[in-house]
Amino acid sequence: MNTQDSQTNKDAKNAIEYPILWEYLIFCTDKESLKSTIEAKFSGLEYSFADSKKTTNYSSHAFTINVISQNERDEIFKILREIECVKFVL
């Protein structure tokens, strides 16, 4: 097997099949603000929002939503990242 075949097999194994439930881990400074902003921005869509951990400065929350493409996944990431109280998104 040559290097190109090996890379093709690796890419096939790592390919994401859509639609898929995708979980974003969000770290923020204000849970209530985050929750109300998510409710407004994703109104009418089915998603889940759950608490994960709380530290002195931040809380983390799992936001899970069905995505249909890489572009939609990236757009949701961008929307979440731009919420004022959000420090980072994984």
C-alpha positions as a printed NumPy array, in Angstrom:
array([[  0.   ,   0.   ,   0.   ],
       [  1.437,   3.361,  -0.925],
       [  1.297,   6.55 ,   1.14 ],
       [ -1.598,   8.005,  -0.864],
       [ -3.735,   4.873,  -0.326],
       [ -2.945,   4.979,   3.383],
       [ -4.043,   8.637,   3.596],
       [ -7.25 ,   7.888,   1.669],
       [ -8.121,   5.084,   4.103],
       [ -7.384,   7.333,   7.077],
       [ -9.591,  10.112,   5.646],
       [-12.431,   7.651,   5.066],
       [-12.25 ,   6.429,   8.675],
       [-12.278,  10.014,   9.991],
       [-15.121,  11.218,   7.744],
       [-18.163,  12.566,   9.576],
       [-21.491,  11.359,   8.258],
       [-24.262,  13.963,   8.374],
       [-26.795,  14.559,   9.79 ],
       [-25.301,  14.054,  13.233],
       [-25.906,  15.22 ,  16.792],
       [-23.012,  17.53 ,  17.621],
       [-22.05 ,  18.634,  21.114],
       [-20.376,  21.964,  21.783],
       [-18.812,  22.565,  25.191],
       [-19.263,  26.224,  26.079],
       [-17.345,  28.054,  28.807],
       [-18.982,  31.275,  29.962],
       [-19.207,  33.834,  32.747],
       [-23.029,  34.116,  32.881],
       [-25.151,  30.98 ,  32.531],
       [-28.505,  32.779,  32.418],
       [-27.342,  35.177,  29.71 ],
       [-25.948,  32.274,  27.703],
       [-29.146,  30.259,  28.088],
       [-31.442,  33.138,  27.045],
       [-29.24 ,  34.007,  24.05 ],
       [-29.217,  30.387,  22.885],
       [-33.013,  30.252,  23.262],
       [-33.33 ,  33.362,  21.071],
       [-30.798,  32.364,  18.41 ],
       [-31.918,  28.738,  18.069],
       [-35.651,  29.257,  18.549],
       [-37.691,  26.611,  16.766],
       [-34.809,  24.122,  16.609],
       [-34.48 ,  21.017,  18.736],
       [-31.423,  21.101,  20.994],
       [-30.345,  20.293,  24.532],
       [-28.527,  22.511,  27.015],
       [-26.981,  20.991,  30.136],
       [-24.694,  22.146,  32.915],
       [-21.272,  20.575,  32.94 ],
       [-18.95 ,  22.153,  35.546],
       [-18.631,  25.323,  37.574],
       [-15.447,  26.998,  38.756],
       [-14.897,  30.279,  40.534],
       [-14.721,  32.272,  37.274],
       [-16.506,  30.153,  34.659],
       [-19.19 ,  27.601,  34.135],
       [-19.268,  25.093,  31.32 ],
       [-22.319,  23.819,  29.498],
       [-23.007,  21.172,  26.892],
       [-25.043,  22.383,  23.919],
       [-26.143,  19.545,  21.623],
       [-27.887,  20.072,  18.297],
       [-28.46 ,  18.135,  15.09 ],
       [-26.311,  19.46 ,  12.223],
       [-26.647,  18.563,   8.564],
       [-23.259,  19.681,   7.216],
       [-19.759,  20.886,   8.058],
       [-20.815,  24.407,   7.044],
       [-23.764,  24.395,   9.447],
       [-21.545,  23.003,  12.22 ],
       [-19.018,  25.797,  11.649],
       [-21.744,  28.471,  11.531],
       [-23.193,  27.312,  14.866],
       [-19.691,  27.38 ,  16.363],
       [-19.273,  30.963,  15.155],
       [-22.654,  32.016,  16.599],
       [-21.822,  30.483,  19.977],
       [-18.336,  31.991,  20.057],
       [-19.738,  35.493,  19.435],
       [-22.086,  35.473,  22.451],
       [-20.797,  38.172,  24.814],
       [-20.51 ,  36.077,  27.986],
       [-18.778,  33.166,  26.198],
       [-15.057,  32.809,  26.828],
       [-14.448,  29.825,  24.542],
       [-16.173,  26.95 ,  22.748],
       [-14.931,  23.425,  22.129]])
